[in-house]
Amino acid sequence: MSLPRSQLILESLKRESDECGLSIQNIAINWLLENPLVTTVLLGPSNNKQLVELLER
């Protein structure tokens, strides 16, 4: 994926994040959970605060 395309995707995710009040990480996790081809989502928080933030939504 080219850098400009990646930047456009990230900007779109930031707008969506602001509109729905979710973090980009939560949007990505929710997308994975809704994808029927994905059977497992592994989270890798670095600390307890990150874990709580990931599991809140």
LOVEX-655603 format. One record per residue (C-alpha): residue number from 1; x, y, z. Coordinates in nm, 4 decimals, padded with zeros to 6 digits, always signed. Example, Ala and Ser with C-alpha at 12.3 -4.5 7.8 and 13.67 -1.06 7.14 Angstrom:
REM residues 2
PT, 1, +01.2300, -00.4500, +00.7800
PT, 2, +01.3670, -00.1060, +00.7140
//
This chain:
REM residues 57
PT, 1, +00.0000, +00.0000, +00.0000
PT, 2, +00.1396, +00.3393, -00.0941
PT, 3, +00.2034, +00.6055, +00.1672
PT, 4, -00.0523, +00.8540, +00.0260
PT, 5, -00.3215, +00.5838, +00.0262
PT, 6, -00.2305, +00.4868, +00.3823
PT, 7, -00.2573, +00.8504, +00.4879
PT, 8, -00.6029, +00.8800, +00.3297
PT, 9, -00.7192, +00.5686, +00.5117
PT, 10, -00.5819, +00.6955, +00.8427
PT, 11, -00.7490, +01.0360, +00.7956
PT, 12, -01.0785, +00.8612, +00.7219
PT, 13, -01.0421, +00.6486, +01.0351
PT, 14, -00.9673, +00.9595, +01.2435
PT, 15, -01.2842, +01.1303, +01.1159
PT, 16, -01.4905, +00.8195, +01.1870
PT, 17, -01.3335, +00.7941, +01.5312
PT, 18, -01.4263, +01.1530, +01.6138
PT, 19, -01.7814, +01.1116, +01.4820
PT, 20, -01.8659, +00.7934, +01.6708
PT, 21, -01.6596, +00.8528, +01.9843
PT, 22, -01.4505, +00.5378, +01.9477
PT, 23, -01.0750, +00.5049, +01.9255
PT, 24, -00.9190, +00.3959, +01.5985
PT, 25, -00.8134, +00.0772, +01.7773
PT, 26, -01.1733, +00.0027, +01.8735
PT, 27, -01.2929, +00.0652, +01.5187
PT, 28, -01.0291, -00.1770, +01.3888
PT, 29, -01.1187, -00.4425, +01.6473
PT, 30, -01.4905, -00.4059, +01.5746
PT, 31, -01.4242, -00.4373, +01.2023
PT, 32, -01.2296, -00.7577, +01.2625
PT, 33, -01.5020, -00.8988, +01.4889
PT, 34, -01.7649, -00.8326, +01.2212
PT, 35, -01.5570, -00.9910, +00.9432
PT, 36, -01.6782, -01.3498, +00.8920
PT, 37, -01.3374, -01.4538, +00.7582
PT, 38, -01.1688, -01.3638, +01.0885
PT, 39, -01.1988, -01.6346, +01.3529
PT, 40, -00.9846, -01.4813, +01.6285
PT, 41, -00.8809, -01.1329, +01.7347
PT, 42, -00.5734, -01.1223, +01.9563
PT, 43, -00.5218, -00.8109, +02.1654
PT, 44, -00.1740, -00.7108, +02.2800
PT, 45, -00.2015, -00.4274, +02.5306
PT, 46, +00.1226, -00.3059, +02.6858
PT, 47, -00.0344, -00.2231, +03.0210
PT, 48, -00.3574, -00.2458, +03.2225
PT, 49, -00.4770, +00.0973, +03.1095
PT, 50, -00.4603, -00.0074, +02.7439
PT, 51, -00.6466, -00.3294, +02.8229
PT, 52, -00.9274, -00.1408, +02.9962
PT, 53, -00.9526, +00.1053, +02.7056
PT, 54, -00.9720, -00.1795, +02.4539
PT, 55, -01.2420, -00.3637, +02.6459
PT, 56, -01.4600, -00.0626, +02.7316
PT, 57, -01.6404, -00.0549, +02.3982
//
